[in-house]
Amino acid sequence: MKKVAQHLFLQTLTGIQIPTVLARKLNREGSVIQVAGGIVDLQDFREIVAISFGKASFAMAEALNDILAPEFQVEGILVGPDFPPRALPTWKSFVGGHPLPTKESFAAGRAILDRLARCGERSLVFFLISGGGSAMVEQSLHDGITLGDFQKLHFALVTCGAPIEEINVIRKHLSATKGGRLAAAAPRAMKITFAISDVPEGQESALASGPTLPDPTTVQDAEQIVRAYDLLPRLPPSICALLERRALSETPKPGEPAFARSHFELLLRTHDLTHACHHACEGEGFICLADNSTDNWPIEKAADHLLAQLEALKKDNPGRRVALMAGGEVSSPVTGEGIGGRNLAFVLACVPKIAGRKITVLSAGTDGIDGNSPAAGAVADGETLQRARAAGLEPSEFLCRSDAYNFFKLLDDAIITGPTGNNLRDLRILLAY
């Protein structure tokens, strides 16, 4: 069943292919595309500019190129986690850092802001945004904050245990590329954003820190989050000084002119992920149920809830194989110096809970990377605990030192896909049989 679970995960990835979805969304006929329920004639513009960044940046950029070619040429800036697998003519590429920004992240941020500053009323700008963009594209909003300062900031944020939407509130108020500021950088242009969401439903302004959306969060929100997670001692002096002086800059808000010709649409979201998984599970003969209620829950609480739901589903369908799927993320603060991520930690937390039972648990990131590990996630079943202890491995010890990857690597149960070129939310698949 571990192999079945991995097959279901790979089938799900196949069901959320970016080129197919983007072609359907734009539905180009000649020079006309469909956007937000209306139509846009590409011939009305003197230039088409595209800014694509995040873990799915290359797939999104190539898909847009293919849809508009050969009649319409795109001048683009591409920022991804790696060098693009193929060259895209007329695109300038950067390799941005993740989870921490790098010198190249700052160079990409500067290049994007400079290009947007040259856009006018007859410029059509496509923003193609996916998760990871907060670190890959960066530029300081305030003088005196260095790359090293931003690296310390990002590290403190991603290891403090705060959910992504709270982390990004702070980023927005320190960055020139976040919280609606990319839209504000080209105020007169028509702007179309397509996004692949790795944030909770309804919180799209947290995706890549909401670079093209009016920001509903405030300076006061950022200050409160700093206090709630006791972040001040972990931040560099330059940022501490801004906070202590209460000198953070407010982000662009709804109703500002920069958003008058701006359209935002989700290309893929959690519903698309669980729908694709549901289809894959039904194809293998499982009775299926989706439960996305555990978003941002601590791993122990999420594991107990989902396993209880799985047990209830099995009880309601005696003699049948059942599958419970959950999209979203779980909270797993870093407590040690090991290798792992929230998906690996979730499966590891389940290992003693499912011992001796006919249950298989998989959790993996749709981007193919979990935390600081080379794995997408892991899979375990009712025999995993016995196998681990026979090999001298104690799950609680690995969990305590945030080293879930090495636990599953030693058992050959880590899921290795490599970067997938996509980045929806994490997916958990629980099977009972």
N, C-alpha and C positions, 0 to 999 in steps of 0.2 A: 504493500500500500504506500510505502514511501516513494516508490517509483511512480505510482499512479498520481500521488500528490504533486510531484515535480512535473509530470506530464501536464497536469491541469494548469499549473502555473505557466508553463511555456505556451500552452494553447491560449491562455488568457492574453499573454503578451502579443501573440499573433492577431488577436481580435481587436487590438487598439492601435493599428498601424496609422501613423500620422499622414502619409500622402493621401490615402483613401479618404480620411476624414476631412482634410483641408480642401481637397477637390470638391467634395460634396458641399461644404460650407460656402465656398466662393461661387461655385456653379457658373463658371465663366462661359459666356456665349459672345464670341467676337470681342468687342472692347468693353462689354458690360459684365460687371460682377455683382453679386448680391451681398449686401452687408446690413446686418441688423434689421432685416425685413424690408430694406429699401434697395435701390440700385445705384451703382456708381459707374460712370463712364470713364474709363482709363484715358480716353483721348482728351479729356478736359484738363489734363495736367501736363506740365512741361517736364516733370521728372517724377520717377518712382524711386523712393528711398526705402530701404529695409534695414531694420536693426534687429538682429536675432541673437539672443543670449540665454544661457542656461544649459542644463544637461541634455536637452533635446534640440539644441540650437541648430545643429547641422541638418538633421532630418527635416526640421521645419523650413529652413532656408532653401534646401534643395527642392522640397515640395513646392514652395512658392515659385521658385525659378521655373520649374517644369510646367506649372499651371499657366504662367504668363508668357512663356516662350512660345514661338520665336518672335511674336509681334511686339512684345513689350520687354524692355530690358530693365533690370533692377540694379541700382547701385547700392551695395549693401555693406554692412559691418557685421561680422560673425564673431561671437565670443563663446567658446565652449571649453570643456574640461580637458580636451586633448586636441592635437592637430587634426583638422578635418581629413577624413579618409580619401576624399577626392577634392580637387581644386574646383572652386566655383568662380568662373570668370566674372569680373566686375565686383567681386566681393573682397574686402580686406579682412583678414582673419587674425584673431588674438586667442591665446590660450590663457584663460583666466584661472585664478586660484580657487580651490574649494577643499575644505570648508573655510579656509582663511584666504583673504585677498592677497595678491602678490603685486610685484611691480608691474606685471602685464595687466592685472586687473585695473590698476590706476591708469595705465596707458590706454586701455580700452575705454574707460570712462571719459577720459579727455577727448579721445577721437570721436566718440559718440556726441558729446556735448558740442564740439566744434562743428560737426556735420549738421546737427540739428539747427544750429544758429544760422546756417545759410539757407534754411528752408523758408519759403514764403507761401502766399495764398494758393499758388498753383503747384504746390508740392504735395504729393501723396506719400505719406509715411506709413509703412507697415511695421509694427512692433510684434515680434514673435518671441514670446516669453515663456520660459519654463523654470522649474525649480533649480536652485543653486545659483540663480542670477544675482542674489544679494552679495555674494562673495566674488563672483566672476567679473562684475562691473562695479567699480568704485571710484569715488572722487570726493575729497573732503569739501564740506560746505564752509568750514571755518579755517582761517589761517592758523598755522602753527601745529596742526595735527598731521603727523607723519604716517607713512605706510606702516612703520613698526607700531605706532599707536593704534591704528585700525586693526592690525593683526591681534594685538592684545585684547582689544575690544571684542572682536569676533570670537576669539577663543573663550573669553569669559562668558559670553552670551550662550554659545552652543554647549557649554558644559555646566550651566547653572541649574538645569532642570526645567527651565521655563518653556512653555509651548511656543511654536514658531511665530504665532501671531503676536505674542508679547515681545519676543526677541526683536522682531522687525519694527515694532513701535520705536524702539531706541535707535535702530539703524536709520530709520526715516528722518529722524531729527538731527542727524549728524552728517548726512550724505547729500551730495549734489545730484545724485542719480536716482534717488528713491522718493517715495511718498508723493508722486505726481510731478516730480521736477523734470522728468524727461519730456512729458507733455508740455510743461511750461517753457521748455527750452526751444520749442517750435510753436509758438502760440497761434500763428495764423494758418499753419498748414492743416490739411485734413489728415487725421490720424486714425488708423485702424489697428487695434490690438487683438491678436489671437493668442490665447494663453492655454497652457496645459497645467492644470491645477494640482499642486501637491499640498494644499492647505484645506482646512475644513470648509464645507459648503457654507456660502454666505460671507466668507471672510477673504474674498478674492483680493482685497487691498493688501493682504499680507503676502501674496505670491510675489516672490522676488522683491519684496518690500514695496509693491504697488507703484512702479515707476511711472505709469501713465494714467493712474486713477486718482481722483480727488481723495484726499486722505481724511478719514473720519476721526483719527486719533489726534491727540494734542500733546503739547509740551508737558502739561501736567500729568498725562498718562505715562509718559516716558519717565518722569521723575518718580512717580509712584512705583513703577516696576523696578527701578534701580533700588529703591528702599526695600521692596518686598523680598528681593533675592539677595540683599546685602551685597550689592555689586561694587559699591564705591571703593572698597579696599583692593579690588581686583582690576581696577581700571587704571590706565596710564594717567600721569599728572595733568597732561593737557586737557583730557576729557573731564577729569575730576574738577579742574578749575572752571570749565564751562558750567558744569552742573552746580557747583557751589555758588557761582555768580548768578545762577538761573538765567544763563545767556543762550540757551538753545533757541534755534530759529524755528518758527512755526511753518508747517507744510501747507501747500496749496489746498484750498477747500472747495466743496461743491459750489457751483455757480460762478466760479472764476472764468474769465473769457477764454483761457487756454483750453478749456474742456468743451467749448461750444461746438467745435467740429471734430470731436473725438468719440470714437465708438470702441466698445470693449465687448469681446465675445469669448466664451470658454470653448476651446477646441475639444478638450477632453477633461472629464471630471470624475469624481469617485463613482457616480452612478454608471458611467461608461465602463469603468473597471469591473465593478461587481456584475454588471450585465454580461460582459464578456466571459467572466468566470462562471456565472450561472449557466450560460450556454455550453461551456466546456464540460461542466459537471453533469448536466443533463445528457450530454452526448455519451458519457461513460456510465449512464444508468443510475445516477444518484438522485435521491429526493433532496432538493436544495432549499436553503433559506439564507437570506442576507441579513446581517445585523451590524449596522455601522454606528451603534450607540456608544462604543467604547473609545471613541476618538479622544486622544489626549489623556486617557486614564492611565494610572500607574500599572506596570506590567502585571503585578500580582492580582489586582482587582480585575483587570481586563481578562486575564487567564481564567479566573474563577467564574466570571460571568459567562464567557463564551463556552466554556466546558459545560456549564449548567444548561445553557441553551442547546448545546449539542445533545446532551443526555435527554432533554425533553423532546427534541426532534426525533431521536431514535425510539423513545418510548411510544411516540405517536405513530410510528411507522415500523411495527415489529416485522422482522424478517427482511427488511430492506436496507440497502446501504444509503447512508445519509451524509450530506455535506453542508457545513455551515461556513459561510464566507463573511469576512469583515474587511472593509477598506478603511484607511485612515492610519493614524500613527498612535503609538503608545509612549508613555513617558518613562524614560529609563536614565536617571541621572548617572553620570560617570562617578564611580566610587573607587576605582583602582586604575592602574596603569597598563592594563591588558589590551587585547585587540578584540573589537566587537562593535556592536551597534544595537539599536532597539529591537530589530527583528530577531537577531541571534539571541538576545537576552530574553525575549518573550518565549521562544521555543525552549530555552534552557529552564526557565521558570516552570514550564509545563511538564518537564521530564518526570519529576517525582509525582506529579498529580495524575499522570496517565499510566503510571507503572502497572503492568499486569493487565491492562485493559485493551480492548480491541479498538484503539483510537490512534489516529495519526494526526500530527499537528505540523503545519508548515507556515512560516512567516518569512516574507521576502520583500525587498524594495524593487519597484518596477524600473528603477534606473540601473539595477544590477550591482549597486554598491551599498553596503550597510555600514554606517559609521566609519571607523578607521580601518576596516577590514577589506580584504579583496573579494569577499563573498557578498551575494545578494541577500542571504539569509541562511536558514537551516530547516531541517525536517527531523522529526523524532516520532517514535511510536512506543507502544507498551513494553517493548523489550529494551529500550535505550538505557534505562537506569541499570538494569542487570548487566548489560554489556559494558557500561561505563565503570561500574564498580569492579567488575572482573579485570578491567584494565588499570585499576587503581585511580580512577577519576571520580571526584566527588563534586556533583553539580553546584552545591552551595558555595564551595570554595572558588570555583571559576566565576560564579555570578558575583560574588563579593568583590573580586578584583577586576570586574568588567572584562573578562577574558573568555567570553562565550565562543568566539571564533576558534580558539585553539582547542576547546573541548570538542566541538563538532568536527574540526579538522582531524583530530586523532581518531574519531569514530567514522570518518569518511562520510559524514552527513551534512557537511557544509554545502550550500548550493552556489556553484560558481558559474555565472553567465558572462562575466565581463560587462562593461558598459553597454546598455541596451539601446541607447539613442533616444530613449523615451524617459518620462519622469512624471507619471501619475503618483498616486499615493501608495503606501505600503499595502500589501495584501496578505491576509491570513486565511488559510484553508484548513478546516478541521473536518476530519472524516471519522465516521463510526460505522462498524460493519459487523 
